[in-house]
Amino acid sequence: MKILYHHRTRMDDAQGIHITEMVNAFEKLGHQVRVFSLVSAEKDLSRKKKGALWAGIAQQCPAVVYELLELGYNAYGLISLLHEIKSFRPDFIYERYAMNNFCGVLASKKSGIPLFLEVNAPLYREKIQHGKLVLRPVAEAIENWTCSNASVLMTVTAVLRDILLRQGVKPHRSEVIPNGIDPIVFNTSVSGEHIRSRFSLKPQHTVVGVVGWFREWHGLDFLIRTCAEKGLYTGRNVRLLFVGDGPAVEDARGLARELGCEQYVHFTGPVARTNIPSYVAALDIAVQPRVTEYASPMKVIEYMALGKAIVAPRQPNIEELLEHEKNSLLFEPENRDQLFNCIMTLIDDTKRQRRLGAASTKTIRERGLLWENNARRVVEWIAKMPIDILENRND
């Protein structure tokens, strides 16, 4: 099949990973993919510069101006998508949802080409919560209309789907499609010994870690404070390893110094995507300290693939992937005592570490949490698409 992949992101943090992995997965299945975007999933330097320019504009201009620019993109996007459709003649359009971006649906309706809309966050709600949205009625109306008028609406969790439905979205068809991994890259044969050596982590050390592009809501402060104030390091060979970079790192470093535990806490700084499996393999216990209520955390799935003992919050979106005492230990969100007890239970019981790690890897196989499976499901849907959805595209 021919697939036209459309997105309007800057390809930073997990967004770029998700886009690249899905494009690669479609291509591995033998399909032809053409990417249309401000920043290509390919190494196109001209597009990278365009994305950097867009990022600069976003940082400098007032919020209302930026939102108007987002809306203006639709004229450029619609004309460009129709040109791509005419020249490429795709079987369907695959789009990653972005705020105020409705040109993909318009192009689908005008051309009669089905649109699969992938939604990773309730952006209207998210931006309201963070106080970064000015034209609120416009953004809400566009989000509801866009999600309702895609041929298939795909959300990464059932929780996210339900949020959109309560908001007023009425999709022709909705599917839940969690994030995944590439099993060739993320598997239990990967060694982390050279990473442990690099940070002077000895065999007797229990390494508790977090991987990601760290922002305030990821809870680094919550984990550091819990471990320090509960006495995790007292009489124990325990080290924390934070793998990655991001806006929350400097504050986390400062907190470790303030609490007097900086000698037990290591920050790796930026890590190339290709090296992430080795860093995950260096961990004994992988923690997700905090997570938004609707996300499908990519790092949790990577921890599972590498057979790590996982500690995570007990909330519905996490329980779509993990089950307490079966393939993880779960704690009530923001409960320091439970977080600490989960970590201590695993530190004191290496057999349980191994059992939960093996069970989490088994869950990957049982659930088919692979990018390639996600791509295969999308292609199967297009082959089975009901007539009523095809007719609705031209409403």
N, C-alpha and C positions, 0 to 999 in steps of 0.2 A: 504493500500500500504506500501511497504518498501522503505524508503528514506535514502540514504547515504548523509549526510551533510558534506561537506569538506570546511575548511577555513584555512588560514595561517595568523591569526592575533594573537595579544597578549591579546585579550579580554579586553582591557582597554577602557575607556570612552564609547561613544555611540555604538561603534562596538560590544562590548560584550552584551549590552542591546539588540541590534537588533538580534544578533545570538540567544541568549537565548529565546527571545520572539517568534521568528519563529519556533524554535525547539518545544517550549511548545505548540504553536498553532497547528502544525502538530499532535502532540501527543493528544491534546484535541479532534481533529477530528477523533481519533481512528487509526492513522497511526503509524507505527513503525519506529523510527528514530535511526540511528547509526551515531555518530559524529566521523569524523576522522580529526585530527588537531594537531598542536603543543601544543595548549592550549584548553582543552575540555570545552564545555558549561556546563558540569557536574562538580561537585566539586571533581575533580581528582587531588590530591596534587602532584603526580608525574608529571603530565602534567603541572600544575601550575609552578613547579620548572623549567621545560624545557622552558616554556614561559619566566620566569624571566631571565634564562640564555641567551636566544635569545635577550631579551631587553638589557642586559648588553653588549653583543657583538655589538649590533647596536650602542650603545653609544660610545664605545671605539675604534672600528676599523675604518680605512679610508673608505670613501663612496664607492670607487671602490671595495674594498674587500667585503663590505657588499652586494653590488649588485651581485658580483660573488657568494656569499653564497646563495643569493636568487635564482640565476639561478641553482646552485647545488642542491637546495631543490627539483627540479623537478625530478631528478633521484630517490631520496628517495620517493617522493610523488607518482610517477607513479607506482613503485613496490608495495608500500603500498596500494594504491587505488585498483590496480588489485587484490591484496590479499583480500581486504575487499569485492570487488565485487564478487569474487569467493565464499567466505564464507557466505556472507550476501544475495547475489542475489537480489539487490535492483531493484525496478521498474524504478527509476531515481536517478540521482545525482543532488544535489542542492549545488551550490558553491558560496561563497562570493569572489568576485574578489580581488586579491592582485597583486601588481606590480611584474612583471617577473614570474608570476605563470601560467604556461600553462599545467601542468601535468594532470589537470582535463579533459581538452579537449582531450588530448592524450588517457587517460583512457577510455573516452566515445567512441572515434573512434575505439579503439582496441577491446572493449567489446561489442559495439553496444547498450550501455545503454545511454538514452538521458541525456543531461546535461543542467540544467537551471542555467544560470550565472547571479548573482545579482551584479550590479555595482552601487556603492554609490558615486563615485567621478571619474573624469577623471584623474587618478593618474599620467599618463605621463605628462600632462599639469600642474597639481598641483605641482609636484616635480621640473619641469622646473622653474616655477614661484618662488619657494622658494630656488632655487639654490642648490638642493640636489640630482642632478642626473648627473652621469658621463657618463655612457654608453648609451647615448641618442638614437642613431639610433636603438640599440638593443631593448631598452625598448619600443620605439614607434612601432617597427615591431611586437614585442610580444603582445602588447596590442591590436593592430589592428587585428592580426591573431586570438588571443584568443576570442575576442568579436565577430568576424565574424564567427567563427566556433563552437560556442555554439549552441545547438539545439534551445534554446530560450534565447535571451538577454533581461534582465530585468533591467530597470533604474528607479531610485526613482523620477525623474522628466522628463518631456518632454524636458526641456532645456538641461539636461545632455545627453539625447538620441541624440539631434541634434548636440551637441558638438562632440560626438563620430562619428556621420555620416560625419560631415565636416572633421574630422581628417582622414577619410579613412576607417572606419569600415563599412562592408557590411554584416549585419546579415541575417541569414536565416529567422528569425522572431524576432521582437522586441516588447516589452510590457512596459508600464509605470505602476509602482506599488509603490505608495507613502508609506512612513512609516505609522505606525498605533499606536493604544493603546489597552490596555486590559480594557474593560469597567467595569469589576468587581473591578479593582484597581483604575482607574481614572474615577470618576463620581462626579456629583454635590452634592452628599450627604456627601462627605468627609469634615470634619471640620478642620479649621486651627487656631482655637481660642487658643489652648495650645501653638502653635508656636508663635503667636502674643504676648502672655503673656511672653514667654521665653525671647523675645527681647524687652520687655517693650513697645510694640506697642499697643496703647490704641484705644478704639472704635472710637475716633474722628480723629485718624490718617488715612490718605490715604496712603496705602502702594503700592509703585511702585516697581516692582521687575523683576529680571532676574534669570533664573535657568539654570545650565549647568556645564560642565567641561570647565573652561574658558581659552581660548587661545587669543592671540593678536587680531586675526581677528574677535572676537565676539563683540568688540566695547564697552567694559566696560568704557574705557577712554572717548569715544565719549559721552556716556550717562552721566557720572559724570560731565564732563566739561560743557555740555549743561545745565544741571540742575543748576550747581553752577553759571555759568556766566549769565544765563538768569534770575536768581533770583527766582528759583522755591520755595525755602524755606521761602522767605520773607513774613511774615504775614500769613503763611499757615502751617497747621499740616500735612506735607508731609514727608515721610521717604522712603529711598531707601533700598531694601533688595536684596542682592546678595546671592543666594542659591547655594552653591557648592564650589569647589576648582579648582585649575589648575594653569598653569604657569603665567597667567596674573594677578593673585590676588594681589600679593605683589605690583606691580606697581600701581594697582588701589587703594590700600590702601594709598600708598604714594601720589598719585594725590589728593585724598580726603583731606589728611592732608595739602598738599600744597595750596589747594584752600579754606581751612578753613571751610569745610563742613563735617568733619568726624563725628560730633555729630549727623548728620542726615542720615548717611550711615552705614548700618550694613552688615557685612560679616559673614555668618554662618559657614564657613569652610566645610570640607567634610560631606556629608549627605548620609546615607545608601539609596540605591535604594528604599527599602520598605517604607521609610519615605517621599519620594519626594511628593506624592500626598498631604500630610498635609501642606507641605511648599508652594506648589502652591496655595492651598486653602486659605492660609494666605494673599495672594496678593489681592489687589483691581484692579490693572492695571498691566498687564504683558507685558513686552517690549522685542522685538527682535531688539537690537540696530543696528546690522550689521549682514549680512549673505552672504556666498559665493553665487555666481550667479546660481549654479547648485544644491544646497542642497535641501533636503526635511526635514526641521528642526523638529526633534522629539519633542522638547520642545513646539513648536507652536501647534502641535496636542494635546499635553497634556494640554496646556492652554485652548484649545477649549473644550476638554472633561470635564474640570472642570468649564466651564462657565465663564471664565475670559474675561474682556474687554482687547483686544489686540491692541498694537501699533507695527507696523512692517514696513520695507522698501517696497516701491512700486517697485517691480521688478518681472519679469515674473515667476520665480519659486515660489515666495511667492503668486503671484496671481493665481497659480494653486490651492491654498488652501483658500485664503482670498480675500474678496471683500470689497473695501473701502465703509464705511457707511452702509454696509449690515451686516457684522459680524466682523468688525475691523475698525480701522483708520490707513491709510497708509500714509507714508511720502516719499518724494524723497530721495534716499540714500545720506547720508552725509549732508543733509540739516538740520542744527541745528534749524533754525526758525520753520520749519515744524514739526520736532520731538517735540519741546517744545510746539507748539500750539496743537498738537494731545493730549499730556499728559494733558495740561491745560484744554482742552475741556472736557475731561473725569473727571478730578478733580472737575470741576464746574458743572457737569451734571451727578448726580448719576443715574438718570433714563436712560440716554444713556448708562452708564456703564452696567446696568442690561440688557438692550435691546440687545446690541451687544454681551454680554456674552451668553445670551440665544440663539441668532442666531448662534453663533459659535458652540455651543453644537448641535444645530439642523443640522448644516452642517456635523458633525461627523456621525449622523444617515443617512442623505441623501446620503452622499458619501461612507458610509460603511468603514470608515477609521479605521479598526480594524485589528490586527495581524491575527486573525482567518479568516477573509475574505481574507486576502492576501494568507494565506496558502490554503484556499479553491480554490481560483482562479488558483493557480499553479497546484493543483491536477486535476482541470477541464481541464486545458490545455493539460496535458499528455494524458487524455482520448480522446481529440479531435485533437491530433497532426497530421498534414497532412503527407501523405506518402512521399512527396518530402523531408521533413525535415529528416524523418527517413532514407531515402536513402543517404542524404548528410552526415550523421554521418560517413559513411564508405568511404568517399572520400579519 
